[in-house]
């Protein structure tokens, strides 16, 4: 949820400061069709993989390829909009930690800080194979889901540094794109 919230805040700030949805819609992106295909596919993939009964290793490889595609599209557009480089870096951070651990490690302690019991948090990790419990043998734990995000139940969660970079990069892009009439100036 944090990504949607940050993007919404970027949009609201853009509109309040004189921007428009028309400016945002007119923002030229290279590979826009690929972005529109990869983003929802990547978000829906864990559920699709479970429904299809795919092996965890195959599911993770497909998910990593989807994420890599998103990072490439964002980096192709980064020279025009530097904040998209932050979003791509966030994705790359997530790809790295998932790739070396074969799943996204999640800190159960951080989950308990936002109200989840340790048992419930562990059970939630068993739903899909894209997440696992962070342990002493986890590689690159600083890039794992270790940041507890408090708030109302619909908003709480445990996110990674990569998730934050992705959200801030996309939120800043939405803010900048909605405020510019001539989006080629930067």
Phi, psi and omega per residue, in radians:
X1 nan -0.498 -3.053
X2 -1.034 -0.624 -3.129
X3 -1.128 -0.810 3.132
X4 -1.078 -0.701 -3.132
X5 -1.151 -0.759 -3.139
X6 -1.157 -0.697 3.101
X7 -1.121 -0.731 3.108
X8 -1.093 -0.740 3.095
X9 -1.087 -0.746 3.088
X10 -1.031 -0.745 3.130
X11 -1.150 -0.816 3.132
X12 -1.062 -0.768 3.100
X13 -1.092 -0.684 3.097
X14 -1.092 -0.784 -3.129
X15 -1.191 -0.721 3.133
X16 -1.118 -0.593 -3.093
X17 -1.613 0.365 3.026
X18 1.739 0.082 3.114
X19 -1.411 3.128 3.135
X20 -2.592 2.765 3.063
X21 -1.165 -0.523 3.117
X22 -1.082 -0.739 3.102
X23 -1.081 -0.755 -3.136
X24 -1.108 -0.763 3.139
X25 -1.138 -0.511 -3.117
X26 -1.488 -0.069 -3.129
X27 -1.110 2.026 -3.128
X28 -1.362 2.302 3.092
X29 -2.209 2.404 3.014
X30 -1.410 2.333 3.127
X31 1.271 0.469 -3.105
X32 -0.995 -0.720 -3.136
X33 -1.087 -0.632 3.128
X34 -1.202 -0.707 3.095
X35 -1.068 -0.773 -3.133
X36 -1.189 -0.407 3.075
X37 -1.492 -0.796 -3.045
X38 -1.253 -0.686 -3.063
X39 -1.044 -0.959 3.133
X40 -1.171 -0.596 3.130
X41 -1.088 -0.778 3.132
X42 -1.095 -0.694 -3.133
X43 -1.212 -0.629 -3.092
X44 -1.540 -0.251 -3.013
X45 -0.952 -0.821 -3.102
X46 -0.953 -0.776 3.126
X47 -1.177 -0.683 3.117
X48 -1.110 -0.782 -3.124
X49 -1.070 -0.703 3.122
X50 -1.145 -0.795 -3.123
X51 -1.112 -0.606 3.125
X52 -1.400 -0.181 -3.133
X53 1.207 0.546 -3.116
X54 -1.271 2.584 3.055
X55 -1.061 2.502 -3.104
X56 -1.017 -0.715 -3.109
X57 -1.091 -0.756 3.128
X58 -1.148 -0.736 3.136
X59 -1.038 -0.753 -3.128
X60 -1.189 -0.719 3.118
X61 -1.072 -0.800 3.129
X62 -1.084 -0.774 -3.135
X63 -1.094 -0.736 3.107
X64 -1.103 -0.674 3.103
X65 -1.153 -0.689 3.084
X66 -1.084 -0.784 3.139
X67 -1.143 -0.698 3.110
X68 -1.092 -0.700 3.080
X69 -1.052 -0.745 3.094
X70 -1.080 -0.772 3.139
X71 -1.073 -0.706 3.134
X72 -1.114 -0.798 3.132
X73 -1.058 -0.744 3.131
X74 -1.140 -0.717 -3.140
X75 -1.191 -0.585 3.080
X76 -1.079 -0.585 -3.136
X77 -1.589 -0.167 -3.074
X78 -1.073 -0.607 3.119
X79 -1.028 -0.531 3.099
X80 -1.434 -0.652 -3.087
X81 -2.304 1.666 -3.045
X82 -0.963 -0.520 -3.084
X83 -1.173 -0.338 3.072
X84 -1.214 -0.397 3.050
X85 -1.141 -0.623 3.071
X86 -1.105 -0.749 3.121
X87 -1.090 -0.773 3.123
X88 -1.120 -0.678 3.102
X89 -1.114 -0.669 3.086
X90 -1.090 -0.772 3.105
X91 -1.113 -0.778 -3.137
X92 -1.063 -0.668 3.096
X93 -1.081 -0.745 3.120
X94 -1.169 -0.715 3.105
X95 -1.045 -0.772 -3.108
X96 -1.065 -0.903 -3.085
X97 -1.176 -0.639 3.105
X98 -1.225 -0.717 -3.131
X99 -1.083 -0.757 -3.091
X100 -1.371 -0.359 -3.130
X101 -1.876 -0.098 -3.074
X102 1.123 0.261 3.041
X103 -3.110 2.851 3.083
X104 -1.433 2.006 3.090
X105 -1.213 2.404 3.141
X106 -2.136 2.259 3.138
X107 -1.382 1.938 -3.137
X108 -1.093 -0.608 3.126
X109 -1.088 -0.736 3.117
X110 -1.120 -0.680 3.103
X111 -1.109 -0.653 3.136
X112 -1.237 -0.430 3.105
X113 -1.174 -0.384 -3.141
X114 -1.835 0.263 2.996
X115 1.878 -0.131 3.116
X116 -1.400 2.419 3.034
X117 -1.291 2.711 3.139
X118 -1.052 -0.659 3.138
X119 -1.141 -0.813 -3.139
X120 -1.114 -0.685 3.121
X121 -1.119 -0.744 3.113
X122 -1.135 -0.689 3.122
X123 -1.143 -0.652 3.122
X124 -1.108 -0.576 3.140
X125 -1.221 -0.376 -3.125
X126 -1.415 -0.148 -3.091
X127 -1.196 -0.741 3.111
X128 -2.279 2.866 -3.088
X129 -1.681 0.184 3.111
X130 -1.521 -0.130 -3.128
X131 -2.245 2.617 3.066
X132 -2.577 2.858 3.127
X133 -1.274 2.363 3.049
X134 -1.224 2.263 -3.125
X135 -2.300 -3.058 3.113
X136 -1.149 -0.394 -3.123
X137 -1.673 0.014 3.106
X138 -1.085 2.312 3.074
X139 -1.544 2.478 3.134
X140 0.929 0.905 -3.082
X141 -1.051 -0.424 3.130
X142 -1.126 -0.397 3.136
X143 -1.646 -0.032 -3.101
X144 -1.391 3.075 3.045
X145 -1.291 1.627 -3.069
X146 -2.243 -0.013 -3.071
X147 -1.807 1.975 3.132
X148 -1.352 2.254 3.104
X149 -1.921 1.865 -3.122
X150 -1.370 3.041 3.088
X151 2.429 -2.889 3.116
X152 -1.125 2.771 -3.056
X153 -0.915 -0.667 -3.116
X154 -1.224 -0.264 -3.042
X155 -1.900 -0.359 -3.077
X156 -1.091 2.652 3.065
X157 3.083 3.102 3.074
X158 -2.096 2.145 -3.051
X159 -2.137 2.959 3.129
X160 -1.852 2.937 3.021
X161 -1.032 -0.683 3.099
X162 -1.065 -0.717 3.100
X163 -1.066 -0.724 3.140
X164 -1.167 -0.759 3.104
X165 -1.078 -0.744 3.111
X166 -1.065 -0.837 -3.115
X167 -1.115 -0.818 -3.131
X168 -1.136 -0.713 3.116
X169 -1.071 -0.804 3.139
X170 -1.219 -0.681 3.106
X171 -1.104 -0.738 3.114
X172 -1.163 -0.641 3.100
X173 -1.121 -0.797 3.130
X174 -1.053 -0.760 3.102
X175 -1.039 -0.896 -3.098
X176 -1.143 -0.760 -3.096
X177 -1.183 -0.597 -3.130
X178 -1.292 -0.394 -3.087
X179 -1.586 -0.254 -3.043
X180 -1.731 2.235 3.005
X181 -1.394 -0.699 3.092
X182 -1.861 1.598 -3.048
X183 -1.248 -0.040 3.093
X184 -1.463 -0.236 -3.138
X185 -1.471 2.165 3.027
X186 -3.035 nan nan
